C-alpha cells in the first residue's frame, strides 16, 4: 500500500502515491476501505463495476470515491481490490471484495463523505501523489 494517514484536526487526511493515475485512484479506494473497515478485507467474493465521467481529474476522483462509499454502504460491501482504467475524463473500475462482516470489519471509522477541501493531485517524474480528506 502506498498511502499514509496525515494529521488532521477533525477528519481523516490521506496521502497516496502511485506511478500511474489509475494506480493512484486504486490506492485512494484502498485507503478509503482501510479507514472504514481496517485491514482484514478479502477479495474473490463479490464484484462491482463502476463507470463515471466527470469534468476534470479531481471531480473524477471525488465522484469515484463517493460512488464506492455509496455502494459499500447501500449494498453492505467491503472492497479489497480495485482495477482501474481511465480514458480522458472517464473511469471504469472493477471492484472486488466481500460482504460486510461485523466480526471482522468493525475496526474502522465511519466516513460520511469525500471532501473537495484539501484535495490535490500532483504529477512529477516519480509519478502521481494525492492528498484527500475523508469527512468522518
Backbone as ProteinMPNN parsed JSONL, in Angstrom:
{"seq_chain_A": "XXXXXXXXXXXXXXXXXXXXXXXXXXXXXXXXXXXXXXXXXXXXXXXXXXXXXXXXXXXXXXXXXXXXXXXXXXXXXXXXXXXXXXXXXXXXXXXXXXXXXXXXXXXXXXXXXXXXXXXXXXXXXXXXXXXXXXXX", "coords_chain_A": {"N_chain_A": [[0.834, -1.177, 0.0], [0.5, 2.188, -0.806], [-0.073, 4.513, 0.781], [-0.598, 6.937, 3.374], [-1.778, 8.048, 6.562], [-2.332, 11.377, 7.391], [-1.827, 14.002, 9.837], [-4.812, 15.584, 10.99], [-7.243, 17.937, 12.034], [-10.028, 17.303, 12.484], [-11.036, 15.404, 10.685], [-10.185, 12.66, 8.448], [-7.18, 12.63, 6.851], [-5.501, 11.737, 3.93], [-2.522, 10.727, 2.274], [-1.539, 9.591, -0.802], [0.33, 7.665, -3.176], [1.415, 6.745, -6.479], [2.702, 5.148, -9.441], [1.135, 5.55, -11.715], [-1.85, 7.238, -12.908], [-4.135, 5.645, -12.81], [-3.321, 3.742, -10.935], [-3.086, 5.437, -8.731], [-5.775, 6.167, -8.259], [-6.745, 3.653, -7.584], [-5.265, 3.218, -5.213], [-6.353, 5.253, -3.64], [-8.954, 4.293, -3.333], [-8.412, 1.933, -1.851], [-7.352, 3.102, 0.439], [-9.615, 4.45, 1.43], [-11.266, 2.227, 2.022], [-9.686, 0.971, 3.979], [-9.655, 2.916, 6.007], [-12.369, 2.875, 6.652], [-12.909, 0.146, 7.312], [-10.703, -1.223, 8.344], [-7.879, -3.497, 8.088], [-8.471, -6.152, 7.511], [-9.592, -7.398, 4.937], [-10.985, -9.155, 2.215], [-10.615, -10.366, -1.137], [-12.422, -11.747, -3.973], [-15.024, -12.598, -3.589], [-17.286, -10.902, -4.172], [-18.12, -8.853, -6.898], [-18.119, -5.584, -8.317], [-18.87, -3.157, -10.78], [-17.875, 0.088, -11.742], [-18.64, 2.988, -13.512], [-17.827, 6.169, -14.507], [-18.055, 9.533, -15.599], [-16.516, 12.685, -15.624], [-15.899, 16.261, -15.242], [-13.234, 17.008, -14.78], [-10.015, 15.825, -13.525], [-9.865, 15.901, -10.695], [-12.596, 16.066, -9.971], [-13.409, 13.656, -11.056], [-12.058, 11.817, -9.418], [-13.218, 12.439, -6.913], [-15.947, 11.873, -7.432], [-15.718, 9.148, -8.052], [-14.749, 7.998, -5.603], [-16.871, 8.735, -3.963], [-18.935, 7.252, -5.09], [-18.024, 4.662, -4.549], [-18.139, 4.721, -1.751], [-20.935, 4.995, -1.451], [-21.914, 2.583, -2.701], [-20.684, 0.697, -1.069], [-21.878, 1.207, 1.425], [-24.71, 1.016, 0.9], [-25.027, -1.516, -0.305], [-23.723, -3.086, 1.518], [-20.972, -3.847, 1.326], [-17.465, -4.631, 1.315], [-14.521, -3.656, -0.061], [-11.566, -5.092, -1.435], [-9.88, -4.866, -3.521], [-9.171, -2.935, -6.423], [-9.416, -2.539, -9.82], [-8.495, -0.282, -12.104], [-9.319, 1.706, -14.921], [-8.595, 4.507, -16.82], [-9.732, 6.788, -19.155], [-9.275, 9.628, -20.706], [-11.592, 11.709, -19.354], [-13.058, 9.745, -18.178], [-13.772, 7.005, -16.082], [-13.397, 3.556, -15.507], [-13.963, 1.06, -13.233], [-13.242, -2.035, -11.76], [-14.32, -3.538, -8.989], [-13.437, -5.617, -6.308], [-14.445, -7.676, -3.701], [-16.034, -8.401, -0.579], [-18.95, -9.391, 1.361], [-19.976, -7.234, 4.047], [-18.786, -7.986, 7.268], [-19.52, -7.919, 10.518], [-17.943, -8.941, 12.571], [-15.367, -8.875, 11.642], [-14.911, -6.453, 10.289], [-15.074, -4.16, 11.876], [-13.21, -2.361, 12.801], [-12.752, 0.137, 11.794], [-13.355, 3.612, 10.866], [-16.274, 5.517, 10.6], [-17.106, 6.931, 7.507], [-18.439, 9.836, 6.222], [-18.418, 11.299, 3.895], [-16.624, 12.489, 0.947], [-14.221, 14.992, 0.635], [-13.835, 18.081, -1.136], [-12.236, 19.978, -0.092], [-8.909, 20.628, 0.501], [-8.156, 18.771, -1.39], [-5.812, 17.52, -3.606], [-4.04, 16.705, -6.551], [-1.049, 15.71, -7.802], [1.509, 15.532, -10.308], [4.648, 14.298, -11.178], [8.067, 13.542, -12.112], [8.364, 11.197, -10.663], [5.902, 10.036, -10.537], [2.485, 9.984, -9.479], [0.846, 11.908, -6.917], [-1.396, 12.234, -4.24], [-3.461, 14.129, -2.088], [-6.08, 13.93, 0.166], [-9.192, 14.45, 1.879], [-11.241, 12.664, 4.058], [-14.451, 12.972, 5.199], [-15.438, 12.476, 8.438]], "CA_chain_A": [[0.0, 0.0, 0.0], [1.269, 3.422, -0.915], [-0.774, 5.65, 1.35], [-0.415, 7.147, 4.8], [-2.693, 8.999, 7.165], [-1.68, 12.602, 7.84], [-2.565, 14.661, 10.916], [-5.91, 16.481, 10.618], [-7.933, 18.286, 13.273], [-11.344, 16.707, 12.717], [-11.361, 14.352, 9.728], [-9.062, 11.782, 8.106], [-6.462, 13.109, 5.665], [-4.677, 10.671, 3.363], [-1.596, 10.994, 1.168], [-1.311, 8.36, -1.559], [1.193, 7.83, -4.352], [1.445, 5.612, -7.414], [3.377, 5.527, -10.683], [0.168, 5.905, -12.761], [-3.098, 7.813, -12.412], [-5.002, 4.519, -12.479], [-2.823, 3.219, -9.667], [-3.42, 6.407, -7.693], [-7.196, 6.017, -7.956], [-6.855, 2.385, -6.863], [-4.745, 3.436, -3.859], [-7.342, 6.062, -2.92], [-10.029, 3.361, -2.987], [-7.945, 1.07, -0.773], [-7.24, 3.94, 1.638], [-10.977, 4.634, 1.923], [-11.71, 0.963, 2.613], [-8.935, 0.731, 5.21], [-10.171, 3.839, 7.017], [-13.711, 2.459, 7.049], [-13.084, -1.237, 7.746], [-9.478, -1.851, 8.813], [-7.051, -4.195, 7.102], [-8.935, -7.527, 7.271], [-10.521, -7.396, 3.801], [-10.621, -10.216, 1.268], [-11.216, -10.302, -2.478], [-12.814, -13.031, -4.52], [-16.392, -12.981, -3.309], [-18.295, -10.052, -4.798], [-17.544, -7.873, -7.829], [-18.962, -4.475, -8.759], [-18.257, -2.278, -11.779], [-18.228, 1.495, -11.637], [-18.307, 3.803, -14.675], [-18.131, 7.567, -14.206], [-17.437, 10.582, -16.403], [-16.538, 13.959, -14.893], [-15.329, 17.412, -15.958], [-11.774, 17.093, -14.597], [-9.448, 14.702, -12.775], [-10.248, 16.0, -9.292], [-14.008, 15.689, -9.885], [-13.482, 12.229, -11.353], [-11.657, 11.108, -8.205], [-14.225, 12.652, -5.888], [-17.144, 11.107, -7.812], [-15.348, 7.741, -7.952], [-14.725, 7.603, -4.199], [-18.232, 8.89, -3.44], [-19.708, 6.097, -5.564], [-17.564, 3.5, -3.778], [-18.722, 4.891, -0.422], [-22.355, 4.707, -1.591], [-22.104, 1.154, -2.964], [-20.261, -0.024, 0.121], [-22.875, 1.356, 2.481], [-26.039, 0.547, 0.493], [-25.001, -2.957, -0.581], [-23.044, -3.792, 2.598], [-19.786, -4.495, 0.764], [-16.129, -4.183, 1.688], [-13.687, -3.968, -1.213], [-10.164, -5.379, -1.16], [-9.088, -4.646, -4.733], [-9.792, -2.123, -7.465], [-8.687, -2.464, -11.085], [-8.989, 0.99, -12.631], [-8.921, 2.165, -16.252], [-9.005, 5.884, -17.046], [-9.601, 7.243, -20.534], [-9.709, 11.016, -20.69], [-12.303, 12.057, -18.12], [-13.934, 8.62, -17.855], [-13.145, 5.931, -15.318], [-14.056, 2.269, -15.325], [-13.294, 0.327, -12.161], [-13.764, -3.326, -11.335], [-14.064, -3.664, -7.559], [-13.522, -6.993, -5.845], [-14.488, -7.668, -2.242], [-16.837, -9.367, 0.156], [-19.985, -8.772, 2.187], [-19.578, -6.714, 5.361], [-18.856, -8.931, 8.378], [-19.282, -7.09, 11.703], [-16.907, -9.501, 13.441], [-14.039, -8.596, 11.077], [-14.798, -5.133, 9.661], [-15.516, -3.148, 12.831], [-12.059, -1.622, 13.312], [-12.573, 1.386, 11.073], [-14.034, 4.854, 11.212], [-17.337, 5.835, 9.659], [-16.84, 8.042, 6.589], [-19.699, 10.427, 5.77], [-18.283, 11.832, 2.548], [-15.298, 12.819, 0.427], [-14.177, 16.449, 0.614], [-13.011, 18.844, -2.082], [-11.309, 20.783, 0.702], [-7.605, 19.999, 0.649], [-7.914, 17.793, -2.446], [-4.8, 17.884, -4.597], [-3.405, 15.628, -7.311], [0.159, 16.231, -8.452], [2.248, 14.6, -11.154], [6.032, 14.68, -11.463], [8.864, 12.462, -12.708], [8.234, 9.993, -9.844], [4.544, 9.502, -10.623], [1.364, 10.799, -9.022], [0.623, 11.983, -5.482], [-2.723, 12.718, -3.898], [-3.882, 14.381, -0.716], [-7.548, 13.982, 0.18], [-9.789, 14.395, 3.212], [-12.484, 11.924, 4.218], [-15.27, 13.534, 6.268], [-15.849, 11.427, 9.379]], "C_chain_A": [[0.877, 1.238, 0.0], [0.436, 4.607, -0.449], [-0.511, 5.702, 2.848], [-1.487, 8.114, 5.281], [-1.874, 10.167, 7.707], [-2.483, 13.218, 8.981], [-3.637, 15.604, 10.358], [-6.741, 16.72, 11.872], [-9.226, 17.516, 13.509], [-11.653, 15.499, 11.833], [-10.147, 13.462, 9.489], [-8.458, 12.281, 6.797], [-5.489, 12.021, 5.224], [-3.745, 11.248, 2.309], [-1.31, 9.651, 0.51], [-0.395, 8.67, -2.731], [1.156, 6.557, -5.18], [2.138, 6.074, -8.688], [2.417, 5.979, -11.784], [-1.071, 6.52, -12.112], [-4.08, 6.708, -12.02], [-4.608, 3.91, -11.137], [-3.168, 4.134, -8.5], [-4.889, 6.289, -7.28], [-7.431, 4.706, -7.191], [-6.374, 2.502, -5.427], [-5.726, 4.251, -3.025], [-8.518, 5.199, -2.478], [-9.619, 2.483, -1.81], [-7.781, 1.844, 0.531], [-8.613, 4.152, 2.262], [-11.467, 3.371, 2.629], [-10.984, 0.681, 3.924], [-9.41, 1.652, 6.328], [-11.51, 3.336, 7.545], [-13.754, 1.096, 7.745], [-11.837, -1.903, 8.319], [-8.807, -2.657, 7.712], [-7.526, -5.607, 6.768], [-10.03, -7.534, 6.207], [-10.036, -8.426, 2.798], [-11.306, -9.99, -0.072], [-11.665, -11.704, -2.883], [-14.258, -13.422, -4.282], [-17.434, -12.22, -4.103], [-17.601, -9.036, -5.693], [-18.583, -6.811, -8.168], [-18.176, -3.67, -9.791], [-18.766, -0.866, -11.568], [-17.753, 2.196, -12.903], [-18.768, 5.227, -14.402], [-17.397, 8.452, -15.204], [-17.579, 11.883, -15.632], [-15.781, 15.019, -15.687], [-13.809, 17.491, -15.877], [-11.316, 15.954, -13.691], [-9.863, 14.724, -11.317], [-11.712, 15.582, -9.099], [-14.188, 14.202, -10.138], [-13.121, 11.413, -10.111], [-12.721, 11.239, -7.125], [-15.498, 11.849, -6.186], [-16.905, 9.601, -7.679], [-15.399, 7.269, -6.501], [-16.105, 7.727, -3.56], [-19.112, 7.72, -3.861], [-19.312, 4.829, -4.81], [-18.155, 3.55, -2.37], [-20.213, 4.515, -0.445], [-22.61, 3.198, -1.76], [-21.754, 0.33, -1.732], [-21.332, 0.029, 1.205], [-24.223, 0.747, 2.103], [-26.069, -0.965, 0.309], [-24.292, -3.763, 0.507], [-21.809, -4.538, 2.133], [-18.501, -3.834, 1.248], [-15.198, -4.614, 0.563], [-12.225, -4.12, -0.817], [-9.268, -5.102, -2.36], [-9.891, -3.814, -5.719], [-8.881, -2.123, -8.679], [-9.307, -1.307, -11.857], [-8.439, 1.241, -14.028], [-9.473, 3.574, -16.431], [-8.729, 6.229, -18.498], [-10.16, 8.662, -20.598], [-10.321, 11.357, -19.352], [-13.32, 10.981, -17.734], [-13.134, 7.56, -17.089], [-14.045, 4.693, -15.346], [-13.261, 1.55, -14.242], [-14.021, -0.977, -11.904], [-13.335, -3.504, -9.884], [-14.316, -5.095, -7.128], [-13.496, -6.98, -4.318], [-15.372, -8.749, -1.682], [-17.945, -8.648, 0.902], [-19.405, -8.302, 3.526], [-19.803, -7.778, 6.425], [-18.538, -8.151, 9.655], [-18.228, -7.653, 12.648], [-15.503, -9.197, 12.943], [-13.851, -7.151, 10.616], [-15.21, -3.988, 10.583], [-14.397, -2.216, 13.309], [-11.877, -0.235, 12.699], [-13.342, 2.552, 11.655], [-15.098, 5.12, 10.166], [-16.985, 7.052, 8.817], [-18.178, 8.526, 6.059], [-19.617, 10.923, 4.334], [-16.836, 12.103, 2.199], [-15.279, 14.327, 0.201], [-13.328, 17.004, -0.525], [-11.95, 19.657, -1.342], [-10.0, 20.02, 0.9], [-7.274, 18.966, -0.408], [-6.848, 18.308, -3.411], [-4.24, 16.622, -5.24], [-2.235, 16.247, -8.045], [0.843, 15.122, -9.239], [3.643, 15.155, -11.356], [6.766, 13.465, -12.029], [8.734, 11.141, -11.944], [6.849, 9.36, -9.906], [3.529, 10.502, -10.121], [1.279, 10.776, -7.499], [-0.694, 12.704, -5.238], [-2.79, 13.041, -2.425], [-5.384, 14.596, -0.761], [-8.031, 13.843, 1.605], [-11.099, 13.613, 3.131], [-13.216, 12.535, 5.405], [-15.768, 12.402, 7.158], [-16.793, 11.974, 10.426]], "O_chain_A": [[1.871, 1.315, 0.722], [0.257, 5.581, -1.18], [-0.245, 4.691, 3.498], [-2.032, 8.897, 4.503], [-0.864, 9.979, 8.386], [-3.688, 12.987, 9.085], [-3.404, 16.324, 9.387], [-6.922, 15.811, 12.683], [-9.495, 17.113, 14.641], [-12.464, 14.654, 12.214], [-9.183, 13.51, 10.254], [-9.134, 12.346, 5.771], [-4.753, 11.459, 6.034], [-4.121, 12.14, 1.549], [-0.895, 8.698, 1.169], [-0.352, 9.8, -3.217], [0.908, 5.461, -4.678], [2.158, 7.269, -8.982], [2.821, 6.709, -12.69], [-1.309, 6.345, -10.917], [-4.777, 6.825, -11.013], [-5.464, 3.601, -10.308], [-3.501, 3.665, -7.411], [-5.207, 6.31, -6.091], [-8.23, 4.667, -6.256], [-6.996, 1.953, -4.518], [-5.914, 3.977, -1.84], [-9.022, 5.36, -1.367], [-10.395, 2.306, -0.871], [-8.042, 1.308, 1.608], [-8.766, 4.049, 3.479], [-12.024, 3.451, 3.723], [-11.597, 0.204, 4.879], [-9.552, 1.217, 7.47], [-11.756, 3.369, 8.751], [-14.546, 0.902, 8.668], [-11.911, -3.056, 8.745], [-9.137, -2.508, 6.536], [-7.02, -6.206, 5.819], [-11.217, -7.656, 6.509], [-8.836, -8.56, 2.557], [-12.429, -9.49, -0.135], [-11.339, -12.699, -2.235], [-14.684, -14.485, -4.733], [-18.362, -12.816, -4.648], [-16.608, -8.427, -5.294], [-19.773, -7.104, -8.29], [-16.959, -3.524, -9.68], [-19.937, -0.651, -11.255], [-16.609, 2.025, -13.323], [-19.938, 5.469, -14.105], [-16.269, 8.162, -15.603], [-18.631, 12.159, -15.055], [-15.11, 14.714, -16.673], [-13.164, 17.987, -16.801], [-12.137, 15.209, -13.156], [-10.183, 13.678, -10.752], [-12.03, 14.834, -8.175], [-15.025, 13.558, -9.505], [-13.796, 10.435, -9.788], [-13.083, 10.248, -6.49], [-16.058, 11.217, -5.289], [-17.791, 8.867, -7.243], [-16.024, 6.251, -6.203], [-16.47, 6.916, -2.709], [-19.939, 7.249, -3.081], [-20.17, 4.015, -4.472], [-18.62, 2.533, -1.856], [-20.69, 3.803, 0.438], [-23.426, 2.618, -1.044], [-22.454, -0.625, -1.397], [-21.65, -0.985, 1.825], [-24.819, 0.032, 2.908], [-27.024, -1.624, 0.72], [-24.257, -4.992, 0.437], [-21.603, -5.7, 2.482], [-18.466, -2.64, 1.546], [-15.094, -5.804, 0.265], [-11.712, -3.38, 0.023], [-8.043, -5.101, -2.238], [-11.108, -3.956, -5.842], [-7.711, -1.752, -8.584], [-10.483, -1.342, -12.217], [-7.257, 1.022, -14.293], [-10.663, 3.815, -16.225], [-7.634, 5.994, -19.009], [-11.373, 8.863, -20.548], [-9.645, 11.3, -18.325], [-14.31, 11.259, -17.057], [-11.982, 7.269, -17.412], [-15.267, 4.779, -15.225], [-12.037, 1.446, -14.323], [-15.249, -1.022, -11.838], [-12.146, -3.607, -9.584], [-15.299, -5.711, -7.538], [-12.629, -6.349, -3.712], [-15.459, -9.854, -2.217], [-17.894, -7.428, 1.064], [-18.47, -8.899, 4.058], [-20.867, -8.395, 6.486], [-17.388, -7.759, 9.855], [-17.671, -6.907, 13.453], [-14.546, -9.25, 13.717], [-12.717, -6.676, 10.561], [-15.653, -2.945, 10.103], [-14.642, -1.358, 14.156], [-10.943, 0.483, 13.055], [-13.892, 2.494, 12.755], [-14.848, 4.963, 8.971], [-16.606, 8.091, 9.357], [-18.961, 7.746, 5.515], [-20.627, 10.966, 3.631], [-15.94, 11.969, 3.033], [-16.222, 14.879, -0.366], [-12.258, 16.483, -0.839], [-10.901, 19.982, -1.898], [-9.996, 18.899, 1.409], [-6.217, 18.338, -0.341], [-6.973, 19.402, -3.962], [-3.998, 15.615, -4.574], [-2.401, 17.192, -8.816], [0.769, 13.944, -8.888], [3.812, 16.333, -11.667], [6.135, 12.469, -12.384], [8.97, 10.077, -12.516], [6.645, 8.264, -9.383], [3.679, 11.709, -10.306], [1.594, 9.77, -6.864], [-1.049, 13.652, -5.938], [-2.24, 12.312, -1.6], [-5.9, 15.335, -1.6], [-7.382, 13.21, 2.439], [-11.941, 13.857, 2.267], [-12.662, 12.609, 6.502], [-16.439, 11.483, 6.69], [-17.241, 11.232, 11.301]]}, "name": "protein", "num_of_chains": 1, "seq": "XXXXXXXXXXXXXXXXXXXXXXXXXXXXXXXXXXXXXXXXXXXXXXXXXXXXXXXXXXXXXXXXXXXXXXXXXXXXXXXXXXXXXXXXXXXXXXXXXXXXXXXXXXXXXXXXXXXXXXXXXXXXXXXXXXXXXXXX"}
